[in-house]
Amino acid sequence: MTTHTTTSSIGLAGTRERLWAALEARDEAAAADAVFDAHDAGTTTEDLLLDVIGPVQARVGGEWAAGRIGVAQEHAVTAIQDRVIAALAHRPPRHRTAAGTAPRRETGTAPRRVTVACVDGEWHALPARLLAEVLRSRGFLVDYLGAHVPTPHLIAHLHQTGADAVALSASLPVRLPTAHAAVTAVQAIGLPVLVGGAAFGPDGRYALLLGADGWAPDARAAASLLADGLRRPEAPPQDPTRELPHLSDQEYTLVTRSRTRLTRHVVKELEHAVPAMAAYTDRQRERTAEDIAHIVDFLAASLYADDAELFTGFVTWTAGILRARGVPGDALVAALDVLSDTQHDFPRARTHLLAGRRALTRIPELSAPGPHS
């Protein structure tokens, strides 16, 4: 058993390296060959999806975060990965599915139908695509709706297709409010909802907060939960805001509504706090405004979830991104200070901003002020 596992791991690692090399060269044919050769050698479709393509895509994200590839290259690589997945999905299986991975159902009953979709505003579709193909390989009937599915369209689709369950994906915590609306709407028509993706936290804490019927850390766990069967809601859920009493202070709503004004104000004040901004190009100013808008968005998301850790996680990640691009993080600290000054009537927002600032000042590179580049 140990020898088999080691050999399998080595084979998967070699396939990942072949795929990565092909993607670096934007060579779609070589990327497909890397995956198909492993498939022909006996690697299952599920293993290729989750132990090769998925980790390689995570590596792509890491390379972008480190500033070693640009957005266009990341998009090109993702498009190749998506086409390889589509081609792999139509290849005949090389051997039977492992025992116990197929949906559990009584003899003569139809396979379960699952709708897989990204929540409204979520454009990172590859995790949902991987889940859809894993479910198909295990015998489910799958309706894959892709990225950015508005909730009314999702509900209309469910009325027309007779799904047994819904799996929703979200990668960014700023999508939690729309995810909450989607979960509530689906449950209101009597269907259970499974959620997954980085937006729901590494331990699924926000899935519980939003009242989802299940959460899975990965596609294998999701497939197993769906095979076992999710519990249908016994009664339609209440208004989402009633389930989150902290929203009654209106801080989330007011911060969201003032997003544009707050972004403009912070950018303007930063011009005084960071003198080097006087020499910025128009493009640099646009990028700065985009960064500030993201900070406001994540502040709003942390208020929605009532979890300062959500915000601190984002700002420390942002500090790493800026550092990789040669932008010292003292400007990020200054931005939080300016934003905090605008929130004097919002105690929760100020608490989250202060937590973010403290997290930044614990990063050695940000402890001492320096020139902003």
MIDREN-174656 format. One record per residue (C-alpha): x, y, z; residue in three letters. Coordinates in steps of 0.05 Angstrom, whole numbers, plus 5000, padded with zeros to 4 digits. Layout:
residues N
+------+------+------+-----+
|    u |    v |    w |   r |
+------+------+------+-----+
|    X |    Y |    Z | ALA |
...
+------+------+------+-----+
end
This chain:
residues 373
+------+------+------+-----+
|    u |    v |    w |   r |
+------+------+------+-----+
| 5000 | 5000 | 5000 | MET |
| 5056 | 5049 | 5018 | THR |
| 5093 | 5035 | 4953 | THR |
| 5029 | 5046 | 4913 | HIS |
| 5015 | 5112 | 4947 | THR |
| 5086 | 5137 | 4937 | THR |
| 5086 | 5117 | 4864 | THR |
| 5018 | 5151 | 4853 | SER |
| 5042 | 5214 | 4887 | SER |
| 5104 | 5216 | 4844 | ILE |
| 5062 | 5207 | 4782 | GLY |
| 5015 | 5263 | 4800 | LEU |
| 5073 | 5309 | 4817 | ALA |
| 5105 | 5295 | 4749 | GLY |
| 5039 | 5309 | 4714 | THR |
| 5032 | 5375 | 4752 | ARG |
| 5101 | 5396 | 4729 | GLU |
| 5086 | 5378 | 4657 | ARG |
| 5021 | 5416 | 4659 | LEU |
| 5054 | 5476 | 4692 | TRP |
| 5109 | 5479 | 4639 | ALA |
| 5057 | 5476 | 4584 | ALA |
| 5017 | 5532 | 4615 | LEU |
| 5078 | 5575 | 4624 | GLU |
| 5088 | 5569 | 4549 | ALA |
| 5014 | 5579 | 4536 | ARG |
| 5017 | 5513 | 4497 | ASP |
| 4947 | 5485 | 4500 | GLU |
| 4964 | 5422 | 4461 | ALA |
| 5020 | 5405 | 4509 | ALA |
| 4975 | 5419 | 4569 | ALA |
| 4923 | 5371 | 4542 | ALA |
| 4976 | 5319 | 4528 | ASP |
| 5002 | 5322 | 4599 | ALA |
| 4933 | 5309 | 4627 | VAL |
| 4912 | 5257 | 4575 | PHE |
| 4976 | 5217 | 4581 | ASP |
| 4963 | 5210 | 4656 | ALA |
| 4891 | 5191 | 4642 | HIS |
| 4912 | 5138 | 4592 | ASP |
| 4961 | 5111 | 4644 | ALA |
| 4904 | 5099 | 4693 | GLY |
| 4897 | 5163 | 4734 | THR |
| 4824 | 5175 | 4747 | THR |
| 4788 | 5237 | 4721 | THR |
| 4774 | 5258 | 4793 | GLU |
| 4847 | 5254 | 4812 | ASP |
| 4868 | 5294 | 4751 | LEU |
| 4816 | 5348 | 4766 | LEU |
| 4831 | 5355 | 4840 | LEU |
| 4904 | 5333 | 4848 | ASP |
| 4932 | 5361 | 4784 | VAL |
| 4890 | 5416 | 4751 | ILE |
| 4866 | 5446 | 4817 | GLY |
| 4935 | 5452 | 4850 | PRO |
| 4965 | 5480 | 4786 | VAL |
| 4911 | 5533 | 4784 | GLN |
| 4928 | 5551 | 4856 | ALA |
| 5000 | 5558 | 4834 | ARG |
| 4978 | 5606 | 4780 | VAL |
| 4944 | 5649 | 4832 | GLY |
| 5007 | 5647 | 4874 | GLY |
| 5049 | 5670 | 4816 | GLU |
| 5002 | 5728 | 4804 | TRP |
| 5003 | 5748 | 4877 | ALA |
| 5079 | 5748 | 4876 | ALA |
| 5079 | 5794 | 4815 | GLY |
| 5113 | 5743 | 4770 | ARG |
| 5055 | 5740 | 4720 | ILE |
| 5004 | 5792 | 4700 | GLY |
| 4928 | 5790 | 4697 | VAL |
| 4926 | 5776 | 4622 | ALA |
| 4973 | 5716 | 4629 | GLN |
| 4932 | 5690 | 4688 | GLU |
| 4869 | 5695 | 4645 | HIS |
| 4901 | 5660 | 4587 | ALA |
| 4925 | 5603 | 4631 | VAL |
| 4857 | 5596 | 4663 | THR |
| 4823 | 5593 | 4595 | ALA |
| 4870 | 5536 | 4575 | ILE |
| 4855 | 5499 | 4639 | GLN |
| 4781 | 5506 | 4627 | ASP |
| 4786 | 5477 | 4557 | ARG |
| 4828 | 5419 | 4582 | VAL |
| 4775 | 5404 | 4634 | ILE |
| 4721 | 5404 | 4581 | ALA |
| 4761 | 5356 | 4537 | ALA |
| 4777 | 5311 | 4596 | LEU |
| 4703 | 5308 | 4614 | ALA |
| 4686 | 5276 | 4547 | HIS |
| 4740 | 5223 | 4549 | ARG |
| 4716 | 5152 | 4567 | PRO |
| 4736 | 5129 | 4637 | PRO |
| 4797 | 5083 | 4639 | ARG |
| 4770 | 5041 | 4697 | HIS |
| 4710 | 5037 | 4743 | ARG |
| 4696 | 5090 | 4795 | THR |
| 4723 | 5071 | 4863 | ALA |
| 4673 | 5035 | 4907 | ALA |
| 4632 | 5081 | 4950 | GLY |
| 4640 | 5144 | 4909 | THR |
| 4576 | 5140 | 4869 | ALA |
| 4513 | 5172 | 4896 | PRO |
| 4476 | 5127 | 4945 | ARG |
| 4407 | 5112 | 4918 | ARG |
| 4358 | 5054 | 4917 | GLU |
| 4358 | 5008 | 4857 | THR |
| 4315 | 5035 | 4801 | GLY |
| 4315 | 5108 | 4825 | THR |
| 4341 | 5164 | 4782 | ALA |
| 4409 | 5195 | 4798 | PRO |
| 4407 | 5259 | 4837 | ARG |
| 4406 | 5324 | 4798 | ARG |
| 4449 | 5380 | 4826 | VAL |
| 4454 | 5451 | 4802 | THR |
| 4524 | 5481 | 4810 | VAL |
| 4533 | 5556 | 4804 | ALA |
| 4574 | 5615 | 4826 | CYS |
| 4537 | 5668 | 4866 | VAL |
| 4519 | 5735 | 4836 | ASP |
| 4582 | 5776 | 4823 | GLY |
| 4630 | 5717 | 4831 | GLU |
| 4673 | 5709 | 4768 | TRP |
| 4723 | 5657 | 4794 | HIS |
| 4687 | 5598 | 4763 | ALA |
| 4741 | 5544 | 4760 | LEU |
| 4727 | 5515 | 4830 | PRO |
| 4654 | 5507 | 4813 | ALA |
| 4672 | 5476 | 4746 | ARG |
| 4717 | 5425 | 4780 | LEU |
| 4661 | 5406 | 4828 | LEU |
| 4612 | 5398 | 4770 | ALA |
| 4658 | 5350 | 4734 | GLU |
| 4673 | 5310 | 4797 | VAL |
| 4598 | 5302 | 4808 | LEU |
| 4587 | 5280 | 4737 | ARG |
| 4643 | 5229 | 4743 | SER |
| 4608 | 5201 | 4804 | ARG |
| 4542 | 5192 | 4768 | GLY |
| 4503 | 5255 | 4786 | PHE |
| 4462 | 5294 | 4736 | LEU |
| 4492 | 5363 | 4737 | VAL |
| 4469 | 5431 | 4713 | ASP |
| 4530 | 5475 | 4713 | TYR |
| 4511 | 5548 | 4707 | LEU |
| 4580 | 5579 | 4711 | GLY |
| 4603 | 5646 | 4737 | ALA |
| 4561 | 5705 | 4762 | HIS |
| 4491 | 5676 | 4766 | VAL |
| 4440 | 5728 | 4790 | PRO |
| 4395 | 5698 | 4842 | THR |
| 4329 | 5710 | 4804 | PRO |
| 4357 | 5672 | 4744 | HIS |
| 4381 | 5616 | 4790 | LEU |
| 4312 | 5609 | 4820 | ILE |
| 4278 | 5609 | 4752 | ALA |
| 4325 | 5554 | 4729 | HIS |
| 4310 | 5512 | 4791 | LEU |
| 4235 | 5517 | 4779 | HIS |
| 4245 | 5492 | 4708 | GLN |
| 4293 | 5434 | 4721 | THR |
| 4272 | 5398 | 4784 | GLY |
| 4340 | 5397 | 4819 | ALA |
| 4348 | 5358 | 4883 | ASP |
| 4401 | 5403 | 4912 | ALA |
| 4442 | 5466 | 4897 | VAL |
| 4517 | 5476 | 4905 | ALA |
| 4539 | 5549 | 4907 | LEU |
| 4611 | 5573 | 4900 | SER |
| 4642 | 5639 | 4922 | ALA |
| 4716 | 5655 | 4926 | SER |
| 4715 | 5726 | 4953 | LEU |
| 4684 | 5745 | 5020 | PRO |
| 4655 | 5808 | 4989 | VAL |
| 4604 | 5761 | 4957 | ARG |
| 4577 | 5739 | 5025 | LEU |
| 4516 | 5785 | 5022 | PRO |
| 4495 | 5759 | 4953 | THR |
| 4511 | 5688 | 4975 | ALA |
| 4465 | 5698 | 5034 | HIS |
| 4409 | 5722 | 4989 | ALA |
| 4419 | 5662 | 4943 | ALA |
| 4419 | 5612 | 5000 | VAL |
| 4356 | 5642 | 5029 | THR |
| 4320 | 5644 | 4961 | ALA |
| 4337 | 5572 | 4945 | VAL |
| 4315 | 5547 | 5013 | GLN |
| 4250 | 5586 | 5005 | ALA |
| 4230 | 5540 | 4948 | ILE |
| 4246 | 5478 | 4989 | GLY |
| 4316 | 5458 | 4964 | LEU |
| 4377 | 5446 | 5007 | PRO |
| 4440 | 5487 | 4993 | VAL |
| 4513 | 5466 | 4998 | LEU |
| 4565 | 5521 | 4996 | VAL |
| 4640 | 5521 | 4985 | GLY |
| 4698 | 5566 | 4967 | GLY |
| 4747 | 5611 | 5002 | ALA |
| 4693 | 5664 | 5014 | ALA |
| 4662 | 5621 | 5069 | PHE |
| 4726 | 5617 | 5110 | GLY |
| 4776 | 5560 | 5118 | PRO |
| 4731 | 5527 | 5170 | ASP |
| 4665 | 5544 | 5137 | GLY |
| 4646 | 5593 | 5192 | ARG |
| 4609 | 5639 | 5145 | TYR |
| 4569 | 5582 | 5116 | ALA |
| 4540 | 5570 | 5185 | LEU |
| 4528 | 5645 | 5193 | LEU |
| 4488 | 5647 | 5128 | LEU |
| 4447 | 5586 | 5146 | GLY |
| 4470 | 5540 | 5090 | ALA |
| 4450 | 5467 | 5097 | ASP |
| 4521 | 5444 | 5086 | GLY |
| 4592 | 5466 | 5074 | TRP |
| 4650 | 5428 | 5042 | ALA |
| 4724 | 5446 | 5043 | PRO |
| 4736 | 5412 | 4976 | ASP |
| 4701 | 5378 | 4918 | ALA |
| 4710 | 5308 | 4945 | ARG |
| 4677 | 5326 | 5011 | ALA |
| 4622 | 5362 | 4973 | ALA |
| 4608 | 5301 | 4930 | ALA |
| 4604 | 5256 | 4991 | SER |
| 4556 | 5303 | 5026 | LEU |
| 4511 | 5307 | 4965 | LEU |
| 4513 | 5231 | 4958 | ALA |
| 4490 | 5223 | 5030 | ASP |
| 4435 | 5273 | 5017 | GLY |
| 4427 | 5342 | 5047 | LEU |
| 4369 | 5357 | 5094 | ARG |
| 4315 | 5399 | 5062 | ARG |
| 4293 | 5460 | 5102 | PRO |
| 4231 | 5445 | 5143 | GLU |
| 4204 | 5515 | 5133 | ALA |
| 4221 | 5576 | 5090 | PRO |
| 4275 | 5618 | 5124 | PRO |
| 4263 | 5688 | 5148 | GLN |
| 4288 | 5753 | 5120 | ASP |
| 4365 | 5747 | 5119 | PRO |
| 4374 | 5811 | 5159 | THR |
| 4332 | 5782 | 5216 | ARG |
| 4381 | 5724 | 5221 | GLU |
| 4439 | 5772 | 5230 | LEU |
| 4418 | 5820 | 5286 | PRO |
| 4482 | 5860 | 5283 | HIS |
| 4459 | 5888 | 5216 | LEU |
| 4407 | 5928 | 5252 | SER |
| 4459 | 5982 | 5266 | ASP |
| 4459 | 5998 | 5191 | GLN |
| 4534 | 6003 | 5188 | GLU |
| 4540 | 5952 | 5132 | TYR |
| 4486 | 5987 | 5091 | THR |
| 4514 | 6057 | 5101 | LEU |
| 4586 | 6038 | 5085 | VAL |
| 4562 | 6001 | 5023 | THR |
| 4520 | 6060 | 4999 | ARG |
| 4577 | 6109 | 5010 | SER |
| 4630 | 6067 | 4974 | ARG |
| 4643 | 6116 | 4918 | THR |
| 4646 | 6177 | 4964 | ARG |
| 4692 | 6142 | 5013 | LEU |
| 4739 | 6119 | 4959 | THR |
| 4745 | 6189 | 4930 | ARG |
| 4755 | 6220 | 4999 | HIS |
| 4810 | 6171 | 5019 | VAL |
| 4847 | 6180 | 4953 | VAL |
| 4844 | 6256 | 4960 | LYS |
| 4870 | 6254 | 5031 | GLU |
| 4925 | 6206 | 5014 | LEU |
| 4953 | 6258 | 4966 | GLU |
| 4969 | 6300 | 5028 | HIS |
| 4992 | 6241 | 5071 | ALA |
| 5037 | 6211 | 5017 | VAL |
| 5073 | 6267 | 4980 | PRO |
| 5101 | 6219 | 4928 | ALA |
| 5030 | 6212 | 4900 | MET |
| 5040 | 6280 | 4867 | ALA |
| 5083 | 6246 | 4815 | ALA |
| 5034 | 6190 | 4801 | TYR |
| 5011 | 6176 | 4730 | THR |
| 4938 | 6172 | 4714 | ASP |
| 4943 | 6097 | 4713 | ARG |
| 4976 | 6096 | 4782 | GLN |
| 4920 | 6139 | 4809 | ARG |
| 4868 | 6092 | 4779 | GLU |
| 4902 | 6032 | 4812 | ARG |
| 4904 | 6068 | 4878 | THR |
| 4830 | 6083 | 4874 | ALA |
| 4817 | 6010 | 4857 | GLU |
| 4856 | 5988 | 4918 | ASP |
| 4818 | 6035 | 4963 | ILE |
| 4752 | 6012 | 4935 | ALA |
| 4771 | 5940 | 4951 | HIS |
| 4788 | 5960 | 5022 | ILE |
| 4719 | 5992 | 5030 | VAL |
| 4686 | 5929 | 5000 | ASP |
| 4722 | 5883 | 5049 | PHE |
| 4705 | 5929 | 5107 | LEU |
| 4632 | 5923 | 5087 | ALA |
| 4638 | 5847 | 5082 | ALA |
| 4670 | 5843 | 5151 | SER |
| 4612 | 5886 | 5178 | LEU |
| 4562 | 5839 | 5145 | TYR |
| 4595 | 5778 | 5177 | ALA |
| 4611 | 5817 | 5241 | ASP |
| 4682 | 5788 | 5239 | ASP |
| 4742 | 5834 | 5242 | ALA |
| 4787 | 5776 | 5223 | GLU |
| 4757 | 5777 | 5153 | LEU |
| 4781 | 5849 | 5144 | PHE |
| 4850 | 5838 | 5176 | THR |
| 4861 | 5778 | 5131 | GLY |
| 4848 | 5820 | 5070 | PHE |
| 4892 | 5879 | 5089 | VAL |
| 4951 | 5835 | 5108 | THR |
| 4943 | 5798 | 5041 | TRP |
| 4940 | 5865 | 5005 | THR |
| 5004 | 5887 | 5040 | ALA |
| 5039 | 5826 | 5012 | GLY |
| 5012 | 5841 | 4942 | ILE |
| 5035 | 5913 | 4945 | LEU |
| 5103 | 5894 | 4972 | ARG |
| 5113 | 5845 | 4914 | ALA |
| 5100 | 5903 | 4867 | ARG |
| 5149 | 5950 | 4902 | GLY |
| 5097 | 5991 | 4940 | VAL |
| 5114 | 5998 | 5014 | PRO |
| 5056 | 5984 | 5061 | GLY |
| 5060 | 6049 | 5100 | ASP |
| 5013 | 6080 | 5050 | ALA |
| 4963 | 6024 | 5065 | LEU |
| 4967 | 6042 | 5139 | VAL |
| 4955 | 6115 | 5121 | ALA |
| 4894 | 6095 | 5080 | ALA |
| 4864 | 6057 | 5139 | LEU |
| 4876 | 6118 | 5183 | ASP |
| 4840 | 6164 | 5134 | VAL |
| 4783 | 6115 | 5127 | LEU |
| 4777 | 6107 | 5202 | SER |
| 4770 | 6183 | 5210 | ASP |
| 4708 | 6180 | 5166 | THR |
| 4675 | 6126 | 5210 | GLN |
| 4669 | 6165 | 5275 | HIS |
| 4595 | 6148 | 5280 | ASP |
| 4606 | 6074 | 5265 | PHE |
| 4638 | 6038 | 5324 | PRO |
| 4640 | 5969 | 5291 | ARG |
| 4673 | 5997 | 5229 | ALA |
| 4725 | 6034 | 5270 | ARG |
| 4739 | 5971 | 5310 | THR |
| 4751 | 5931 | 5246 | HIS |
| 4795 | 5985 | 5217 | LEU |
| 4836 | 5989 | 5280 | LEU |
| 4845 | 5913 | 5280 | ALA |
| 4869 | 5918 | 5208 | GLY |
| 4918 | 5973 | 5225 | ARG |
| 4946 | 5933 | 5284 | ARG |
| 4955 | 5872 | 5239 | ALA |
| 4994 | 5914 | 5189 | LEU |
| 5040 | 5945 | 5241 | THR |
| 5059 | 5875 | 5264 | ARG |
| 5089 | 5863 | 5196 | ILE |
| 5164 | 5882 | 5203 | PRO |
| 5168 | 5915 | 5135 | GLU |
| 5111 | 5962 | 5154 | LEU |
| 5134 | 5981 | 5224 | SER |
| 5177 | 6039 | 5201 | ALA |
| 5154 | 6093 | 5153 | PRO |
| 5189 | 6097 | 5087 | GLY |
| 5184 | 6130 | 5019 | PRO |
| 5123 | 6109 | 4978 | HIS |
| 5142 | 6084 | 4909 | SER |
+------+------+------+-----+
end
